[in-house]
Amino acid sequence: MSDEDTETTREATDEEASQPTEPTETGETRHAFWADEIADEIEARIERQLAEGTRDPDAPVVIKGGVSPSGVPHLGHFNEIMRGYFVAEVLRERGHEVRQVFTSDDKDALRKVPRTLADDDWNLVGLGEVDAGALGRNLGKPYTDIPDPFGTVDSYGAHFTNLLAESAEMIGVDVEMLSNTDLYAEGAFDDAVATVLSKQDAARDLLAEYQDGVDDDYVPFMAQCSECGKLTTGIRSVDLDAETVEYECVGMEAGGQQIDGCGHAGTATFREGKLPWRFEWPAQWQVLGVDFEPFGKDHAEGSWPSGEDIARQILDIDPPVPMTYEWFTLDGDALSSSAGNVVTVAEVLEMLEPEVLRYFFARNPKKAKDFDTSRLDQLVDEFDRFEQVYFGEVDDEDLAPLAERAYPMLVAEVREERVRLPYTFAAVLGMTDDRDLRIRMARSQGFVDDDTPEWAIEEALARVEKARTWAERNDNAYNYRLQADLPDTDFDAEIESALDELADFVAEGHDGDAIQGEIYETAKRHDVETSDFFAAGYRLFFDDTQGPRLGEFLGELDDAFVVRRLRREG
């Protein structure tokens, strides 16, 4: 991906998110929000199926996503969950019953040992902190047959899935988590497996159009060895009447590497194995009655075309409405559990409100983005402006249709009385633990007044804690601690006189830029070294010799507090 193709949170604009409502050349209306476009396609599919008599009129709309549970459940996994969420909300508004499901493809085999895991409390840990050998010894086995490295649930697969479900709950998305292992055990895949294996020759020929290495001996099924527990591709015969296969445990190929089997020969039922991915994905559409599934561009270029053909030609079903989304990067690099470049929903929500994270996913899914944790302030500023456009506090004719449509889906409750402290200002407030001082500073900047509801003040102060966490984790210009009490100082007379004069200037009500310039002028008039004068200011406010841009920082604080501190009065 070129730099020109990658859009960062720093570079993203409201125009990028906006898709104004306007008529197309055919006279149809193009919606402001991409989720409405997808909902139109789903409704057209439903109407066609009802007309054909191939759909139960009482069937809910089913929206699906899925993931193989490897490594850390990170923010990238939420592409499908959040895309599905917005489409589900649109359909519910239109009166449809919607079932949003997310499959944990936990009957997949562990193909390689991840470098990083997340424990039950979302702490990221390396392999040295867990029983890595337990993972290494179980390569080739389904995730649900591998012990949980943390010893708290039944399996590694269950551990991952539980964390993913917790993440969805954190961001306020009601999604039904499904285990592929459970679906196979319940017999949900029986008919699909039987259909695929009854059409082996056609399935083999079709797959060969998309995948190399499909020879005349290929059978689209993997059995789980009853001796070693590994999945094997060594299927020797199929008995459709008994719904069993005869196998030899030859292991499987994973990422160009062969995972050896134990050589055992045995019999497995259809429930004691699984379909290969290219067949299992469309089989999930059949089993769950899927109407819509978003997926990344890697599937668009590979699994989706083959899945579409398998659905129609082998399973004789209607494939769901697709949507390809662009991936996003993390701090400029690809998200990767194996490389340790991940951020979890839990981590993000320590720095952002859920509605800001929802906004990130509401933006145009067709454009690549970078989730830049060092510039979350810009993402928050974008969201705040988006919100202001919705409430008519900022005029933007281009963005207004999208804001009016999508904003109510971002927040738990639409409340015009809300207070949004600018994120960097919230980070400034985070430099002190003094709650009353935080409120006084917010009041002095005009963000709260006597009529501000208490709930709005509390929510505004909650952003302060998140901005403080952001500053600490990035160790940026806001990662300083404002001293609540006057530090011990021993300034010479010239510096004390200069500080008194600067206090008089601040008392006149000047802004941060003016104060920054006055610091230089005051030092010059008193024949004080500029560096010494700045050091004196930092000592008074941070008990340190360095800090953020002093004038701008002082401009964010309560004037009365700054004046007292500059005069060494408290």
N, C-alpha and C positions, 0 to 999 in steps of 0.2 A: 504494500500500500504506500503510495507516495505521500509526501507531506501535504500536497495540494488536496488529496482526497480525505485527509484526516481533519476533522473539525474538533477543536478542543473546547472545553468549557470556557476557556479564556477568550476564544474567538467566536463562540456561538452567539447568535443574535436572536432577538425575538422574531425577526423576519424568517429565520430558519425554521422556527416552530410553526409559523403561521401558514395556513393553507386556506386562503380566503374563499368564502362561498361565492360561486359565480357560475353562470350557465356555461355548459360546454358547447361545442359546435353542433351537437345533436339536440341541444335544448335542455339536456338533463342538468340537474344541479350538482356541482362539485362541492362536497362538504368542506367545512372549515377544519374538521378534525378527521384524521385518517381512520380512526376507529369506526366512524359512521360509514365510510366507504366500504370497509370490510363487512360491517353489519348488513349493508345492502346486498352484497354478494351472498352472504349466508341466507338471507331471506329469499333471494331468488332461487337458491339451491333447494330450500325447503319447499317453496311453491312448486317447483318442478317435480320434486319427489312425490308430493301429495297428489299432483295431477297424474303422475304415472302409477300411483297406488303402491309405491315402494316405501312409504313412510307411515309410521303410526302417528295419527294426528295428535295423540297425547304425549308423544315423546318429547323430552326436553331438548333444548339446544345443547350440544356437548362441545366444550372447548377444551383442548388438551395441550399439554406440554410434557416434557420428559427429560430425564438425564440419567446417565450411568453413574452410580454413586462412588466416584473415585476422588480421593484427595480431600479438599476443603470445599464445603458448600459456599461459594463466593457470589459476589454481586453479579457476575456474568450469567449465572444460572437464572437470574431473575428477568432476563430478556423475555423469555417465553411466558413466565408467570405474569409479568406486568402488561405485556402486549395483550395477553388473554384477558386480563382483568378489565382493561378499558373497553374491549369489544363486548365483554360480558355485561358491563354496566350499561352500555348503549342498548343492547338487546333487552335488558331488563326494563329500561325506560320505555321501550316499545311494547312492553307487555308480554315478553317471552319468559318462560321458565328456563333458567340456564344452569347447567351443571359444569363447573370448571374443575377439571381433574389434572393431576400431574403424576405421571408414572415414574416411579423409581425403578429403573431397569436393573434391578438387583439380582436377577438370575444370570446376568452377564458374568463372565469370568474376570477375576483380577488379573490384569495383563502385565502390570509392572507396579513396583512398590513406590508410592508417592513419597516425596521428600518432606512434605508438610502435612500435618493433620490439625484438626481443631478438637479440643476437649469439650466436655459438656458445658463448660462456662465460656466457650468461645475463645479460649486462649490458644494461639497458634503454637504448635510444638513441633520440633524436629523428631526424626526417627530415633535419635539417641535418648529421647525422653519416654519412649514407649517400647513395647516388645516388638521391635521391628522384625525379629525372626519369625514371629507368628504370621506376619504378612508374607514374608519371603517364602516360607514353607508352604503357603497356600496359593501360590500362583497357579492359575488355571481353574480354580474353584469358584463357584458363584459367591458373590459378596455376602449373601445371607448364610453361607456355610463357613464363613471366616470369623473367628472370635473377635469381639470388640476389643481393640487395643487398649481401651480404657476400663474394660471390665464392668460396665454399668448396664449394658443391654445385651440382647441375645447374639447380636452379630455386628460386624463392621458395616454391613448394608443398613441395618436398623439404626445404627448410630448416625450415619450420614443423613438418612431420611428424616430422623427426628430433628436434627439441626435445621434441615431445609424447611420443615414444617414450622419450626419456631421462627425462622426468618420471615416466612409469609405472614405469620401472626403479628410479628413486630411491625410490619409495614401496613397491616390492616387489610390483607387480602384473604378472603375466605376461599381456600382451595382445598379440594379433596385429594389427599395423598394416597396413591395406590401402589401396591407392591406387585411387580411382575411375578415374583416367586409365588405369592399368594394366588394370583390369577391362574397360573399354571396348575397349582395344587388343587384349586377348586374346580378345575376342568373347563375354565372359561375359554382356553385356547384349543380345546379338543377338536372342535369342528374345523377351525382354521388350519391346524396341523394336518388333519386328515385330508382336507382339500388340497393343500400344497403337496403332500406326499402322494396323493392319488394322481397328481399331474406332474410327476417328477420330470419327465422328458421336456414338457413345455416350460416348466420352471427353470430347468437347467439351461435350455436354449435362450430363454429370456435373460437370465442373469449373465450369460456369456456376452451379451451385447454391452454390458456395463462393467464387467469385472473380469480381469485376467485370471488365468489359472483354474477355470471351471472346466474340468475334464469329464469324460464319459462316466466316471465312477462317482461323480459328485452327487450327494444326497442332501437336500436342503433341511437338515436337522442335525442337532448336536445332542448326544446322549450324555448323561452324567454317570460316570463309572461308579458302580456300587462298591468297588474296592478302595480306590484312592480318592473318590469324590470330585475328580477333575472332569471338565467337559471335554468331549472328544468328537472329532469329525469322522471317525472311522466307522461309519454306518455300513454294515454288510448286507442287510436285507430289511424289508419292511413288511409287516403283516397288518394290513388295513382292517381286517375283521377283528383281530385281537387288540388293535391299537397299540402295537409294540414294534420295537426295532431290535435287531441283533447288531451288536457293536463289538469292536475291538478298541481298547483304550490306547489310541496312538497319540493322544494329546491334541494340541491345536497350535496354529500359527498366530502370533500376536505381535503386531508392529514389526514384521520382518524377522522375528525370532521364534523359534520353535519351543513350545512348552511341552516337554515329553510326557507321555502317559505311562501307565504301569504295565501295559500289555495284556491286562485282563480282558477276557471275552465274556460277554454276558447279554442279558436281555433287559431292556428298559421300556417302560410304558411311555406314551406321549406326554404324560405328566412328569416324567422323570428325565426330562431333557428340555430343549428349547429350540425355537427356530433361529436361524442366523438373522442378524440385524436387518438386512435388506428385506427379508420376508416378515420378520416380527413386527416391524413398524406398521406396514399396511394391515397386518393381522390385528394390531391394537385398534386400528380404525374400525375394523369389523366388530371386534369384541365389545368395544365401548360405544359404538355408534357415533364416531367423531364427526362433527360438522366443520370444525375449524382448527387448524394447528399452525402457529407461527414457528419458524425455524431459521437458523443462521444460514448465511450464504454458502457455507461448506456443504450443507445438505442440498441446497438448491442446485448445486453443480454436480451432485452425485446421487445421494440416496433418494431425493424426491422424484427425479424422473423414473428411476427404476421402481420406486414404490407406487407411483401412479400407474405404471403399466401392470405391475403385479396385482394391484387392487382390481383393475378392470379385466385383465386377461386370465388371471389365475383364481382370484377370490370372487370375481363377479360382483364387486361392490363399487359404489360411487366414492372416489377419493374426496377428502374434505377440501374445503376452501383453504388454499395455502396463503401464507404471507412470509416473504423473505425479509429479514431484518439485517442490517449491518451490525457487525460487532463493534464494541467500543474497547478502547485500550485503557490501561490504568497507568497514569503518570507517563504516558508516551510509549509504554511497552505492552505486549500482549498479556492478557490475563493467563496465568499458568500456575496450577497447583504444584506441578512437578518442579517448576523453577522457583516457587515461593513468591511469585508476584501476584498476590491476591489481596483483596479487601473484602471483608464479610459485611453483611447487612448490619449485624450487631455493631461492628466498628463504625460504620458510616452513621448509624443513628445515634452514636455518641457525639457526633459533630454536626448533624443536620436534623431538622424536623422531618417526620415521615412525608409530609406534603411536598417538601423540596425534593426528596428522592423520587416521589411519584412524578413530579414535574420533569425530572431528568428523563424518565422513560416515556412521558407523554409527547415529547418532542419527536420530530420526524424520524421514524425508524429506518428510513431509507438512506440516511446520511450517517457516515461513520463519526464517532465522537470519542473524545478522550475524557475520562473521569480523572481530573487533575486535582488530587487531594491538597496540593499546595495552594490552589486558587479556588477553593470552595467558596470563598467570599464572592467571587464573580458569579458562580452558579446561584448563590442565595440572592444576590442583587437582581439577577434575571427573574427569579421566581417572585421576588417582592414587586418588581415592576409589572409582571404578568398579573399579579393579584390587584395592583392598583388600577390597571386597565380595566379589569373586571368590575371594580367598584366605581369606575368613572372618575378616579382621582388623577389619572393620566390619560391624555387624549392620544390614541393611536388607532386610526381607522383600519389599518392593515391587520393589526393584532387583535382588535376587539372581537371579531367573530369567533376566533379560536378561544380567546379567554372566556367569552360568554358561554361557550359550549363545554370546554374541558375543565375549567377551574372548579366547578362543584364536585367533580370526580376526584380532585386532588386532596380535598380537605374533609375532615370528619363532619364538620358543620360550617355552613357559610355564616360568618359573623362579621358584619361591617365594623363593629367596635374593636376589632382586634388591634393589637399594637405590634408592629414589626420593627424592632431596633435594627438599624443597619448592622450587618454582620461584623464589620471591623470595629464599629462603635461598641457592639456587644463584647468584642474581644478586649477592648479597652476597659470596659466595666469589669471584665473578668480578671483584671489585674488586682482587684481588691476583693476581699471576702466580706466586706462591710455591706450588708444588704441595704441599710438605710442610705449609705453613700451612693450605692448604685442607683437607687430610686431618685435621689436628689440630682444626680448627674443626668439621668434620663429626663427628669422634669426640667432641668435648666436648659436642655437642648430642645424642649418642646414636644417630646414624645409622649409624655403623660401629663395629666392635669387633674384637678379636683374631681372631674366628671368621669375619669377613666375607671371602668369596672375593675374590681379586685382580681377577677379571673384573668383579665387582659394583662394586668401588671404581672401576675404570676407566670403567665405564658411567655411574656417578654423576657422575664428574668431567667426562664428555662433556656432561652436561646443564649443567654450570657454563659451558662455552664457549657453549652455545646461549643461556642466560639472559643472558650478558654481551653477546652480539650483540643480543638484544632490548633490553637497557638502552641500548646505544649508539645503535641505530636510532631509538628513541623518545625519547632524551635525557631519560629519566625520573629518578626519585629514586634509582635504583641506578647511574646513570652517573657514578660517581666512581672514582678510583684510590686504593686504600689504599697508603700509603707503607710499603715494606718496611723502610726504614731510618729512624731517628729524624731528623726534619727539624731544621734549625737554629732555635732559639727563643730568645726573650729576654723571659720573663715577669717581672712584678713579684712581690714576695714573697707578697702576698695571693693572687694567682692560683695560685702554686706550692703554697701551703699548702692551698688549696681542692682542687687536683688530687690532692694526696696523700691528702686525706680521702676524695675520691670513689673513689680506688684502693682504700682500705680497704673501702669499701662494696661495690665490685664483687667483691673477694676473698671476701666472705661468701656469694657465689653467688646474688645477686638476679637476677631476669629483667629484660628490656628495659624494660617499663613502670615497674617500680620504679626502675630507673636513671634513666629520663627524669624522673621526679618528684624524685628525689634531686638531680639537677643543679640544679634551681631552689632546693631547700632549702639545698644546700651553698653556692651563690652568696650566698644571703641571709645565712647565718650568718657568712660571711667578708666581708660588706659589699662584694661584687663585683658589678658590673653583669652582669645575666644575659646580655646580648648579648656582653659581653666574655668571659664564661666559656665560652659556646658557641663563640665564635671561637677560643678557646684549644684546645678539644677538636678542632675541625676542623683547626686547624693541626697538631696532633700526629698526627692519623690521615690527613689528606688533603693537608697542606701548602697549605691553602686557608682561606678565612674562612667558607665555607658548605658545606653538604652535606645528607645525608638526616637524618631525625629521629635525633639523636645517641644518645639513650639506647637506643632500640629497636635501632639499629645495633650499639652496643656489646654489647647482650645476645645478639646473634647470633655474636659473635666468641669466640675462645678466651679464657677468663677470664685465664689466666696472661699471655697476650700483652697484653691490655688493661691489666692491672695494671702490667706493666713499662713500657708506653708512657705511662700516666698519671703514673708516677713518673720519667719521662724517663730510663729505664735501658736503652732499646734498642727 
